[in-house]
Amino acid sequence: MSDLLSRTHAIALDAADPLRPLRNEFLIPCHGGGEQTYFVGNSLGLQPRGAQAAVQEVMRQWGELAVEGHFTGPTQWLSYHRLVSAQLARVVGALPSEVVAMNTLSVNLHLMMVSFYRPTAQRPVILMEAGAFPTDRHAVEAQIRFHGFDPAECLVEVQPDEAHGTISLTAIERAIAEHGPRLALVLWPGVQYRTGQAFDLDAITRAARLQGARIGFDLAHSVGNLPLRLHDVAPDFAVWCHYKYLNSGPGAVAGAFVHERHHRDSTLPRFAGWWGHEEATRFQMAPQFTPAIGAEGWQLSNPPILGLAPLRASLDLFERAGMEALRSKSLALTGMLEALVRARLSNVLDIITPADPHRRGCQLSLRVIGGRERGRALFEHLRGIGVLGDWREPDVIRISPTPLYNRYLDVHHFVEEVEAWAGL
């Protein structure tokens, strides 16, 4: 085996890692007498140590100031959601005015489709990937039915055309062109949740706009994982959650992006709420809705301050690291995992995530050779010994070395434990 794949080399890489101190900023779950080996940042990120202090700050303000907390000090609640706007915009490659932290992903998806899915008899179709995460498909079907159309006729799903169930850009572009005259909306993931495949958002946006369709992205598995350029790519909208790579806690407040070209379009329909009203006249309590300029104009209710506090703590860590440095380490970590699996576990595991690093984030989706039951047995064994990935039906173990807190030695530990289980 190459020295570059040795345990000694992994230890040396960890010692030289410029992001190494960030691991100490997270609470690592315990297992036995040590730490759990945690590869589930793609499902729920670990708790930043600063999250408790951020929440306690809000609790203290509530206790000491009560209602005056809305208007007092630099972290006043009236504008608390803006405390994350600039940092969040840098993570997703947007203008601060184009992003807002609000609601949850599914709620935001519905709110965006209210504005950007405007079907007609000539253009009623939504195009998405086959096998999409259920929340997206449920929302799409509900919106189609809400407008009086039939999902059997107006929901187009692009089927995988590559080995292991991934989808080529050629297939996506071909489907968009084929259905172009009837397309109202293309809704696509940044990273497919089961396979871990990352998509070319720029090319998909161009293809959709060429056909006169709106384009939106679900970036649940992309934000905090891949460098994004939402302003430059210029989709109509994007939505995501913050409890995965953004480490903001279970059920965390989600995020949304609306490109600046829509910010002053008063003809766009939307579901209005008072926190989406322009701030200057909001408290005049007039009956007429005047939307705020920017993504904030899609807000409904005042922001959940306790829910936003952990996001502030996590974004501070992203600010320290920088997305380019995180991506560089992610490529190295996931590349090492792939190389070790191919070199030492080729008779045990199949990798279904694309081999091209540009077509994936930090997640590798693995199938155990021998079928679903053997795969489930391996997953349960690893969980029992404190090596935690996650299981996605029907037969996928997802392992995600997250650069903020995973180490190269963690990757070796996973491979060694699979070897021991398989008797290699």
N, C-alpha and C positions, 0 to 999 in steps of 0.2 A: 504494500500500500504506500502511496506517495506520502512523503513527509508533510505535504500540505493538507492532508486529510488526517493527520495524526492527532491524538489527544494533546500531545505536547505543543503542537502548533496552535491548537484552539486556545490553550492556556496563555500562550504568548500573545495571541490576537486580543484576548480579553484584557491582558495587562496593558497593552498599547492602545486600547480603544479610547478615543477622546470623549466618547459619550458614556463611558463607564460610570462616572459619578451620578448620572441620572437614575440608575437603578436604585440607588439609595433613597431616592425621592418617592419611592412607592412601597406600599405595604405588601410584602410577598406572603401568601398563605403558607401556613406551616403544615408539614406532614411528618409524622413520627418525630424524630429529634432534629429535623432540619427543615429546609424550605421545599415547598412544592415546586416542581418544574412546570411552569405555567405557559401553555401555548394557545391560550384562548382569548387573546386580545382582539381577535376578529369577532368575538361574540360579546364579551364584557371585559373591558379594560380594567386593569388593577387600580386600586384607589391611590391617588397621589396623597402624600403625607400632608400637603398643604390644603387638602379639601376640608378637613375637619376645622382648621383655623378659619377658612373662608365662611363655612356655615356658622361657626361660633360667633364670628363678627356680626353676621346678620341677626343671630339670636340676641346678642348683646344690645344691638341697636333697637331691636323690638322691645326688649325689656326696659331699656333706659329712655327711649324716645317715643315709643308707641307710634301713633299716627304721624308724628313729626319726622320719623325716619324717612318718609317719602321726600322730604324737602331739605334734609340736613346733611351737610358734609359731602366729601368727594365721592362717597359710595351711596348717595341718596337713591332711594328706590324708584323715584319718578323716571330716572334715566338709567337705571341699573343695566338694562339690556345693552346699552351702548358701551358699557365697560368691556364687552367682549368683541365688539364689532371690528375694530382695527386688526386685532390679532387673528380673529377668525377669517377676515378677508385675506390676510397674508397666507394662511394655511390653504385656502381654496383658490388663490390667485384671482381675487376680485377687488372691486372698490368697496370701501366700507359701507357706502350707501346701497350696495347691491346685496348685502347679506343681513339676515336677522335671525336671532335665536328665539324660537317660539314653538309652542305646541309639541306634538310628536310627529314622527315621520309620516304616518298614515294620514293624520289630520292635514298636515302641510301638503301632501300629495293631492288630497281632495281639493284643498283651497286653490292650488295651482291649476288643477284641471277645470275648476269653475271658470278661471280666466282664460286658459289656453287650450281647452278642448271645446270648440264651438262647432259641433257637427251640423252639417246640412245634408239634404237628401243626396247631393252630389259628392260630398266629402264627409262620410260618417266614420271612417276607419281609424282605429288605433293599432299601431304595430309595435310589438314587443317580442322578447325572446321566449321561446318555448321553455318551460321549466322555470319561469320567473319565481321570485320569492312570493309566497302566497298573498302577502298584503298588497303587493302591486296588482296581481291579477284580480283579487277581490275588488279593489278600488276601481280598476278599469272596467270590469263587468258592471259594477254598480253605476258608474258614470254613463256608460252606454245605455243601460236600461233607463236611467233617470231621464235621459233625453229622448226616450221613446223608440230606441233602436234595439236590434237583436244582436247580442254578442256572437251568436253563431255566424252572423253575416258581417259583423263590423269589428271583430277582434281577429287580427292576423298575427300568428305566432311563427317566428322564424325558427325552423328546425335546425338542430346541429348538423353540420356537414363534415366535421373532422373527427378523427379518432378520439375516443374517450369523451365524446359529447360536447366538444367545443364548437364555436361558430366562427367561420372565417369572415373577414371584412367583405370579401367578394359576395358571400351569401347575403350579408346585411344590405349591401348596396344594391344587389340584384332585386331583393324583395322590396326595397324602398322604390326603386324605379318601376317595378312591375305594378305596384299598387298606387303609384304616385298620384294619379288624377283623383283617387278616392281617399287619399290620406289626409286626415285632420291633424293627427298627432303621432309622432314617434316617441315612445317612452322606452328608455334603454338604461341598463345598469352601467356604472363605471367599472365594477368588478362583479362577475357572476358569483353569487354566494356559494353555490355548491362546487363548481369546478375551479374557482379562483382565477378564471380568465379575466384579464383586463382588456378593455376595448379602446380603440382609437376614437376618442370623443370628437376630435376635430373633423375627421373624415365623415363620421356619422352625421354630425351637424351640417356639414356642407351638403351631403346627399339629401337630407331631409329638406333643407331650405331650397335646394334646387327644384324640388317638386312642389314647393309652396306649402309645405306642412310645418306645423309647429314642432319644436323639439324640446324634450325635457329629459333629465337624467335623475335616476336614483343612485346616489353616491354613498349609500350606507357603508359599503365596504371599500370605499376609495378615500374618503376624507380622513386625513391623518396617516394614510397608508401610502398614497402616491402623490407626487407633486401635481397640482392642478393649475389650469390657466382659464378659469371660467370666464373672466371678462374678455379675454382674447378669443377664445373658442366661440363664445357668444351664443350658447343655447338660449331659449326663451326663459327657462327656469331649471332649477335643480333642487332636490331635497335630500336630506340625510339625517342620520341620528348621531348622537354624541356619546353614546355609552360603549361603543366599540373602541376604536383607536383613539378617540378623544377622551376616554377615561373619566367620564362625568357621572357615572353611577347608574344603577338599574332604573330604567324608565326615564332617563335624563331628558331634559329639554332638547328638542331637535333644532335643525337649522334649515334655512331656505335661501335660495338665490333667485333674484329676478334681474335680468339684464337691464342696464340703465336706459336702453332705448324704449323701454316700456314705462319708465318712471313717471312720465307726465302725460301718459295716455289716459285721459278721463273716460274714454269710450270702452275700455276694458271692463267687462262685468266682474264683480268680485262679491264674496260674502263679506259684508262690512261689520266691523266691531269698533268700539269706541277708542281702543288703543291704536287703531289704524288711522284714526282721525288726526289731522295736522295738530301738532302740539300747541301751537300758538293760540288756537281757538277751542281746543278740546274741552276746557273747563268752563266754557260759556254755555255748555249743555244745550246747544241749538239742535233742532231736529234734523237739519240737513247734514249729510255726511260729506266732509271734505277730506279726501285721502292725503295722508302724508306722502311727500315725495320720496321715492325709493322703496326698497323692500319692506320697510317699516309700515308702509301703507296697506300691507296684507295682514297685519296683526289683528287679532280679535279682542282679546282681553289683556289686562295689565299683566306683566310678566311674573312668573313664579320665582320670587327672589331666592328662596331657599334652594330651588332647583338649579338656578343659574350659578350659584356660588362655587360648586365643584368644577364647573367648566372654566371659571376664571383661573383656578389653581392649575388645571391641566394645560391651558393655553400658555401660562407662564413658562411651563417646561418646554413646550413646542417653540416658544420664542427663544429660549436659551439654546436649544439644539439646532433649529433651522431645518426646514423640510429637505433641503438638498443633502445635508449631512445624514439625516435619518434615512433618506432613500439610498444613499451610498452604503450605509451599514446594512440596510435591509437586503440589498442586492447580494452583499457578501454572505450574510447569514443564511438566506434562502438558497443561495448558490452552494454553500457548503452542505446544507441539508440535502439538496438534490444530488450532489456528487457522492455523498456518503450512502444515500439510499441506493443509487445505481451501482456503486462499487461493492457494497456489503450486504444489501438486502434485495437484490434483483430477483431472487426466487421467493421473496415474501411479499413485496409491495410493488404495485403499479402506481406511477404518478400520472394523474389525469390532468393536472394543470399544465398549460403550455410550457415547453422547455425554454422558449425565447424569454429572457428576463424582461423585455419590454412589453410582454403580453401577460404579465402577472405582477402582483404585489408581493407581500411577505407570506402569503398563504400557499401551502402545497396541499392539494387534496389527494388522498391516498386510498387505493382499493387493495385489500388484502387478497392475495392469490389464494384461491380455494373457496371463495364464495362469501356470502353475507354472514353466515353463522360464525365462520372462522374470524371474519373481520370484527364482528361484535365481541367475540371472545377476547381478541387482542385489545380492543378499546377498553373493555372492563378490566382486564389485567393491568393495563397501564394506569388507569384511574386508581386502582387499588394500591398501587405502589407510589402514587403521587406524581405521575407524569401525565398531565392533563391536556388533552386535545378536546375536540368535540366530534360528535357523531351526527351525520346528516343522512337521512333516508334517501335511497334504500341501502346504500352500502359504502358510504364515504367517511373516512376519518380525516378531519381537517387539522393540520398542524401549522401554526402561524408564529414564527419567531419574530417578535415585535421589537424593533430596535431600541425603543426607549428603555426597556428593562430586561430583555432576554440577552443571554450570553452565548458565545460560541460553544462554551462547555455544555450548555443546556442542549444544544443540538447533538453533541456527542452522546450525552446521557440518554437521549431518546433512542438513538440508533443502537447503543449498547444494550438497552433494555429490550428492544425488539429482538435483537440477536439472541439474547438469553431465553426469551419466550419461545423463539423458533428452534432453539437447540443448535444454533450455529456456532 
